[in-house]
């Protein structure tokens, strides 16, 4: 794999990101990375009262837009890469793009991923890269993997392919914007873009500012990993003290030094949506449209009607950025969605250790349409009360208020566990 530290091949310096650089990337990708469909979505259009179009990057060759930036960078570094190899860090989708590009170009690669990367994505990376790729699992977050990849590149002189923070990566991702205008045949009112490190939004907003400045570009981050929102508020990238890794394709702790100023100068806004709202949207996309979206892929459409409110008659394009969803996470997706919708609740209940206590709970507190989904009781022979963790699913969110009233009137001690309670991390 060329880990000798050979750096005899000259390194080309990346140029600042401009619309012209995105146009060059469009030409470079032509005939290699196929364009993806732009589809009008009738269900979302009827909800917002305007036209909603989905840019289906989940149907890309690696089921994610990440291949655009990866190929654009690697194709410009082939000479050096044949000597030193390619290195990258990724939570999954960028790794697949690098793997595909390296196999297409016949180049060796070492790919670092965090331990939270779903197994489905790991298998896809190996399949796409074939014998050209070596997979290395380190740490728990993208940032952990990024540190290791950077150290490898420094040690060996390998071509480092950042997931978002390089002008060539950004320019490659920006080619999505050019495709949208060509396919739609006119400028939409806005494009809604998922944001992790900001490569897609930075490239697209930079290109649109020149090609169609009337188009509003809005970035959407998961509330538990809003690094770009934090950067914009602070006037520069700042490291998030905590990170919710659920939206793994957008779980980035620190915004990019390349992407931040581009988004600051060219994007119209960056907003957040909750992880629970993303889960509800993932289920809606599947049940209504038959679209299998990963959490990051559902960010843009999850914002409609909430963080983004189109006016009747306006044209909105949402980028469905990826479809590499691990079906083993389905139960967690459903759970988070139910909690977000106000249909799933957890309580700590102190039951007196006497016959009939549970029967009274069922008869006097539980509503006729309420369902017990979890009941874990610890009976203690030396105490008068035993604690139980009780999970309840309601048929309507409005049923919570009368349920809490019945609990308040009951002699039982009941404590509701709020979603931000530390105990919740043991439940979902």
N, C-alpha and C positions, 0 to 999 in steps of 0.2 A: 504493500500500500504506500510505499515511498515515505516512511517515517524517518528518513535519514537527516532531515533538516536542510535539504538541498534547496537553496533559494536563488540559484543561478539564473533562472528564467525571470526576466524583468516583469515587474508588476505594473499594470496599467492603472492610472489614477482615475477614480470615478468623477464624472462631471456633475455639476449642480443639476437638480431636477428642473426641467423646463417642459413645456408642451412639445417642443421639438424632440426632446429626448424620448418622450412617450411615443411620438410618431415613429422614431427610429426603432423602438421596441416593437411596435405594431408590424413594421416591415420584417423585422427579424423573426417574429413568431409566425408570420404568414406561411401557410402550408405545413407547419410543424405542430403548433398547438391549435387545435380546432376551435372556432368560435362556438359559443353556447347559445341556446335558444333564448329569446325574449318573448314571454307569454303573458297575455292579458289574463288576469285572475278575476273571474266573475264574482266569486263569493266576497272577496275583499273589496272589489269595486262597489258592490251593493251596500256594504257596510259603511264605507266612507263617503259614498255619493259622488265619486269621481272615478277616473280610470286608474286602476292599479295594475302595474306590469311587474312581473318577476323576471329578473335576470338570473337564469338557471345555472349558476356556476357549480351547483351540486351535480350537474350532468357533464362537467368537465372530464377530461381524460383520467384525472386522478380524483374525481369527485370534489374538487376544490379549485378555486382561482389561484392558489399558491404556485402552481406549476408555471404560471406566466412570469413572475418575478424570478423564480429559480432558473428557468431556462434562459431568460434574458441575460442574467449575470454570468452564468456558467459558459454560455456560448461565446462570450467575449474574453474568457480566460482559459480557453482550451489548451493553449500551448503550455502554460505553467502547470495546469492541472494534470497533464499527462506525466509530468515529472514528480509533482508533490502530492497529487490527489486533491480531493474536495472534502471539506468539513462543514457541518452545519449543526445547529441545535434547533429543536422543534418540539412542540407538543403533539405533533402528528401530521397535520396537513402539509406544512412546509417540507417536512421530511419526505413525504410521498412525492411532492413536486421535484425535490432534489434527486430522489432515487430514480424517478422516471427520466429526468433530464440527463443524468449521468449514464444510464443505460442507453439512452438514445444516442449520446455522443461517445459512448465507449470509454468512460472515465471512472476511475476508482473513487469511492467516497466512504467516509466515516461519519455516521450520523448519531448524534447524541440526543436522547429523549429522556424526559423525566419519568419517574416510576408511576405517575398518575395517568400516563398515556394509555387509553383503552387497548385491550388486546387486539380488537379488530383492526385498529390503526397500525399496531406493530406488525401484524401479519401482512397487511397491505404494503407496508414499507418494504418488507423482505420480498414480497412477490413482485413489486414494481421494479426494485433494484436488481433482483436476481443476484448473480455472482459478483456484481460490481459494488455492492454495498455491504458494509459491516455495521451492525447496529449495536450501540452501547447505551445502556440504561443507567442514569445517574440522578441522584437527588429526587426531590418531590415536585419541583416546579420548573417552568421553562427557564427561569433565571439560573437555577442550579446547572441545568444542561448547557446554558449559554456560557457560563464560566469555564466549564470543561472544554467546550468546543474552541473557545478563544485561546485557551492554553495550548491545545493541540496545534492550532494554526501557528501560534507563535513559536512553538517548539520545532515544527516540521516544515514550515513555510507553505503549508497547504492553502488552497483557495478557500477562504472563509465566505460562506454564503449566508448572510444574515436573513432572518425570517422577514424583517421589515426595515431595518435601519441601515440601508445602503441605497444610494441614488439609482443604481441599476435594478435593484429589487423593486423599488418604488415605481420606477418607470414601467417595468413589466406589468405590475398590478394595475397601473393607470390605463392600460389598453382596454380594460373593461368599459371605460367611459366612451372610447371611440366606437366600440361595437354597439353600445346602446344607441347612440345618435344615428348610426348607419341603419340599424335594424328598425328603430322606431320611425325614422324618416322625418323627425322633427324634434325640437328640444322639449323635454318634459318640464313641468314646473319645478320638480325636485327629484333628487336621487337620495335614497336612504341607504346608508352604508354601515355594515357592522364594523366595529373597531376593537382591535386587540392592541397591537403595538402601533397601528395607524398606517401601515404601508398602503393598503387599498384606498383608504380615504385620502391620504396625502397625494397619491398619484392621480386619482380620479379628479380631485378638486383642482389640482394644478393644471391638468389638461383642460377641464371644463372652463376654468377662469379665462382661458384664451379662446377656446373654440366656441363656447356658448356661455358667456358670463351671466346671462339671465337665469340660468339653472341654479337653484338652491341646492347645496350639498349638506346633508345632515348626518353626522356620525352617531351611532348607537353603541353604548358600552353596557356590559352587565354591571349592575349596581355594586356587586361584590368585588369587582376588578376594574374600577373606573380610573385607570392610570392617566388617560388623556384629559379627563375632566379635572383631575387633580393638577396636572401640569398647566392647564389653561388658567386655573384659579391662582396658581403659585407664580406664574410667569416663567415657567421652565419645568422640565421633567423633575419629579420628586418620587422617591421610592415609597410605595404604599406600605404601611405598617402591617396590615393584614390583607389576605387575599382569599377569596372564595374560588376554589379551582373547578367548580362544577361546569362552567362554560369553558371547557378546557382549551378550545381553539382561540379564546380571547382572554385567557387568564394570564395577563402580563403585569408585573409589579412596577415596571418603570417604562414610561413612554420614551420613544426613540429621540435621539438628538437630531436626526435627519428629518423624521416625520413631524415632530412637534412644530417647528417653525412653519412648515408648509401648511399644516392644518390650521395653525393660528392665523396665517395670512390669507388662505384661500378657501377654507371651509366656512360655511355659514354658522354652524353650531354643532356641539357635541352634547348628547343627552344620554340618560341612563334608563334602563328598565330592570325590574327585579328578576332574579333567577326563576322565581315561581311563575311570573308572567311568560317567560321564555318557555317553560315547560308546558304551560297551557297552550301556547302557540304551536309548539312541536306536535302536540296531540291534535290540534285543529287542522294543521297542514296535512297530517296523515289521514285523519278521519274524513275530512271534507274534500281534499284534493289528491289524496294518494301520494303525497310527497313525503319522503323520508328525509328530514332535515336533522343535522346535528345541532346541539345547542347554539353554537355560534352562528350557524346557518339560519336560525329562526330569529335572530336579534332584530333585523330590520323590520320584518313584518310584525313582530311582537310590539313594536313601537306605535303602529298605526292605531289611531283612536285614543291613544294614551299620551306618550311623549311626542308624537307627531299627529297633528289633526288637520288633514287636508280639507280645503274648502270644496263644496260641491262643484263639479265640473273640472277640477284640476287634475293634472296627469302626474302620477307619482310612480317612480320606478324603485323597487326594493331589490337589493342584491341578496339573493339566497346563496350564501357564500360557500356552503359545504354540505355534503350528504354522507359523511363518514360517521354514522351513528352506530354505537355499540348497543345491540338489542338487550344485552344483559343489564343495561341501565334503565330499562323500561319501568320497572317497579319504582325506582327512585324518581323518575320523571312524573309518573302518575301521582306519587305521594306529594312531591313539591307543588304540583298543579292543584291538587285538592286543598292543600294548606293555603295557597295563594287565593283560591276561590272562596275561602272561608267555609269549606265543607268538612275539613278534617281538623280535629282538635285533640289535645292531650291534657290529661289531668292527673294530679297526685291526690288520691283519696285515702283518708284514714278510716278503715272499717273497724268497728268494735268486734272483738273476737267472741261472738255469740251467734247462735243459730238464727238464720233468717235475715242477717244483715245485707247480704247481696240481694236477696229477694226484695227487700224494701228499696234498695237502690234502683232496681229495675222497675218497680211499680211506681215509686214516688218521684224519681228524678228523671229517668230516661223517657224521652218522648216516644210517641207511637211509631214514628218513622226514623228514629235514631238507631244506628247500628254500632255495636261494640266490635271494633276491629283489633283491639289489643287489650289483654287483661293479664297483668303479671302481679301476683299477690304473694306477699311474704308473711306467712303465719308465724308469730313468735309466741311460744308457750309461756314466756315469763312477762308478757305485756298484755295490757287490756285492749290495745289497738294494733292492727296490722296494716302497713301501707300497701297500696296497689297503684300501679301505673295503668291508667285506663285510656285507650284511644277510642274516640267516637267519630263516626262519619255521619254527617247530617244530610238530609235530602235537599235542604234549602239553607242558604247562608243566614236567612232571617230567623231560623230556628235557634240560633245561638243565644239570643237575648233571653227568651223564656227558659231555656235550659239553665243559664246562669242564675236566673231568678229562683228556680226550683232548688238549685244547689245552695243558694244563700239562705233559703228558708229551711233547709234540711239540717238536722243535728250533726250530720257528717261534716268533717273538715275537708273541703275540696279546694285545691289550688290549681288554677289553669297555668299551663306552661306556654309562655309566649314564644313565637318563632325565634326571637333573639336570645332565648334562654340557653345557657351552655349545655343543658341536658339534651337540647334538640340535636346536637351533633351525634348523639348515640341512637337517635331514632331514624334519621334519614341519611 
